[in-house]
Amino acid sequence: MRRILPLPKTLVREMLINFMIEDEGYGDITSEILFPVDKQAQARIFTKEECILAGSVLIPEIFEPEGCEVTLKAKDGDHLEKNQDVALIYGPMKKILLRERVTLNLLSRMSGIATQTWSYVKLVPKDSHTVIAATRKTTPGLRLLEKYAVACGGGDTHRLRLDDMALIKDNHRVLFKSITEAIKVLKSQLSFSKKIEVEVEDYEMMLEAVNAGADIIMLDNMSPDEVKKAIKILVDKKLRDKVILELSGGINKENLPEYAGLGADVISSGALTHSYKSIDLSLDIIK
């Protein structure tokens, strides 16, 4: 399992406040009317299906400022079975119910992404070094949490933002005579700390990008046979070790094992964050 880096607390708190403001409005009128202020309760958050957990770190951030005590029973990245406890919460009944839906919404989506990612990761042959990565095809406003969920599932986050590295795609190439020219311009102005990736569609473009100094080559929508040939060309020209090789486009669970066995370094898929199934979790008051 790849290491799961912690979420930045300051940024997460700001996000959660906005989520809670959206849900709360002027208050939970149902609970405010039905329950006295001093009514205390204990609740459990639990799974209703098997999953890879993501988002448990948010539970204390949501409930503890409301005067609740939180005991986490599982950690992000854990493989949970149906009816397994994620957390126990004790505190004001009104506050528990006030934050129930925001909490479950986030956990169910994040755990869905983590579970989807793990379903891809486990298809990679054991003797392969290929890493499964996400893309920027995320929900606006939720990218940080969705990329974190990918990490919980054993995947790589890839770029979090456009400023993480330069990636030359087809629309960038329109204004340049060649890939070489575009890379030259980038190298003249980018920090030494930033990598340059180039999306290519054929072998000629691939070789030009490598020879121009690209750090990463993305083979876009190539068949397994085309990928094999691309790697052979790089090996024969003693260029394979000079670049990170990424595969993207047209790769799904059915053909992933074949692609992952070809020798590429990375396989990226937007499906990790846009085609997942939310996990069914629940919060029950137990006393």
C-alpha positions, 0 to 999 in steps of 0.5 A: 500500500502506498503511503497516504499523506495527511490532508492539510487541516486548515484547508479542510476546515475551511471546506467543511465549514462551507459544506456545513453552512450549505446544509444547515441553513438557519438550523435543523428545525426538526431537531431544534423543536423535538429535542431539549438542549441537554439531550445527550446521545451516542451514535455509530457510523457503520458500513452497509457494504464492503469497501475501502474506507476513506474520509474517516479523518473528517469525522473528528473535524466535523463533530468535535467542534460541536462538543462531541467525543469521537472514537474512530474504529477504523482508519482510512485505507482499511478494507471493511466488511459489511456492518463494521463500525467506522466511528462512535460519537457521543454528544448533544443529540441535536449536534449529532443529527445536525452533522449526520448528512454532510458526514455520510455524504463525504464518507460515502463518496470518498469511500466509493472512490477509494474502493473503485481505485482499489478494484483497479490496483488489485488487477495490476500483476504482482510482478509489474511496477505500474502505478494506477493514477487519477486524473483532473476529472474530479468534482469542482470543489471536491478535488482535494478530498477525491484525490485523497480518496484515490490515495486511500485506495492505493492509487497515485493522485497525479496532478492536483492542480495545473501548477503541479507540472507542465503537460503539453496536450493537443490543444497546446501544440496548435500554436507551435511548429513542433513539440521541440519548440514548445518544450524549449519555451517551457524549459526557458521559463519553468522552475527546475523543480517542475517536470514536463509531460507530453501527450503523444499519439504516434511514435514520431511524436514520442521520439521528438518529445523524448529527445527534446527533454520531456520528463514524462511521455503519455501514450494516448489511446494506444492499443496494447500492441502499439504500446509494446512497439513504442516501448521497444523503440525506446529500448532499442534507441536506449531512451527508455530509462530517460522518461517516465511512461504513462498510458491513458485512454481506453483502459478499463478493468477488462484490459487493465491487466494486459496494459499493466503487464507491458512495462509502463510506469503509470496508467491513468484513468478518469474513471477512478473519480467520475465513474465510481459507485458511492458506498452505503454507510449509515449513522444510527443513534444507539442510546 
